């Protein structure tokens, strides 16, 4: 459980890359990216990603980006929450924070991918759809055998929207 100190949200910067790497590494079942990838996420996708810090400690990170050629769909790549911060609604607050950013005012859809067994992610995105008063749909996107040669579970493409944000 988190202590009572306030959690601050901010756009990541390159220096957050190592913290993000460590957070994801300590957050199974998340897929680990290379530390280099996390540095890229923190710098190249900073305007669509968010860090949650309590004091100097990174307790949450969401990497996301606008779909190429579609600036109304935010693709959420990964959501990582520290063990101490889980179960307190932090991930939903981080997504709401992203949607409040002025440069994301045209976003009216969210997409992500989730494996069947990742029940915490399913619950999160069902809460997101409910909070945004819109529907959630899923379909198979990357098949375990066809795409991953049985080395990774099937990824379902989850679509939420359309919705309106308050700006």
N, C-alpha and C positions, 0 to 999 in steps of 0.2 A: 504494500500500500504506500502511496506517495505521502510524504509529509505535507503540511498545509501550505508551504510556500507556493506562490502563484506560478503558473506555467505561462511562458511567453511564446508566442508564435513569431517566426521571422522567415524571410526568404533565405535559403541556404547560400553560403559562399563556399568557394573552393576549399578553404581550410576545414570545413565541416565534413569533407569526404572521408577522412579516417574514422571520425566518430560514427558516421553513417555505416561504414563498413563493419565496425565493431558491433553496432546495434543490430544490424541484419544477421551477422554471424551468430549472435546470441539470441536469435528469435526464430528457432525452428517452428514450422516447416518451411520458412521462407527460403527461396533460392538465393544463394550467395552470388553476387556479382564480383568481378575483380575490384580491387581498391581503385584502380584507374577508372573503371566505370562509375564508381561512386563519386570520384572527383568530377567527372564529366557531368553527372546528374546535378551536382551541387552548383556547377558553374553554368553549363549550357541550358539547363532547365530550371534555373532558380526562380524565374517568374511564374512557374506553374507547379512548383514544389514547395514544401513547407517543413521547417524544423520546429519541434516543440522542446523547449528547454525549461528545466527547473533549476534555477541557479545556473551553474556552469555545466550541468549534466543534460545530455541529449536523451530525452525520454520518448520521443516520437519523431518519425520522419515519413513523409509521403513524397514519392517521386511520381510526377505526372507530366503530361505534355499535351498540347493541342494536336489533334490528328492533322497530318499534312493535308493541305488543301481543304480543310474543314475546321474553321475556327470556332464552331459552335459545339464541338465535342471534345471534352476533356478525357483523355485516356489516363486512368490511374494505374501506373505500372506496379507500384509496390507500397504497402503500408506496413511499417514496422513500429511496434510499441514495446517499450521495455517491460520486463516482467513486473516491476514495481508499479507501473502505470496502467496495467491491463484492467479491464472490467469497470472503468470509470467514465466511459464515453469519450475518451480523448480522440480516438480516430474520427468519430463523427464530427467533433468540434473542429478538427483540423481540416476536414473536407468542407465544412461550412465556412471556415476562414478562407480557404482557397476561393470559394465561389463568391465571396464578398470583395475580392480584389477587383478594382475598377477595370483593369485591362482584361479581365475574364468576363466582362458584362454580357458578351454575346453567347456565352456557354449556356446551352439549354439541354444538353445530353451528357451523360457520363458513361464511359465504357471501361471495362476491366476484364481480366480473365481470372477464373478461379477453378481449381480442381474440385472434383466431387467431394473429396474427403476433408477439405478445408472449411469446416463448419463455422469457425469464427469469422472468416471472410464472408461467407454467405449471410450470416446474421448481420454483420456490419452493413453490407450493401442493401439488404432488405430494410434496415433502419434508415439508410440514406434515402431510398425510394419513398418510404413512409414520411420522412421529414420533409421531402420535397413534394409530397402529395402527387406522386406519379407512379407509373407502372414500371415493373422490372421484368425483363425477358432474358432468356438465355438460350444459347444454341452451341453445339459443338464447334470448336474452332481449330484446335490442334489435337489430333488423335494420337493416343498412346502408341499404337503400332505404326500407323502411316507416317506420322511426323517425328516421333521420338524413338522409334525402333525399340519400344518397350522400356526405355530408360527413364521415362518421366510419365506421370499420370496425364490423362486427357485434360486439356484446358478448355473450359467453357467460356465463350464470349458472353459477357453480361452487359446488357444495355439498360440504362435508366433514363427516362425522359419521355416526352419533352417536359421541361419545367421552366419556371420563371424565377430569376434571382432578383433580389431587392437591391437596387443601386440608386 
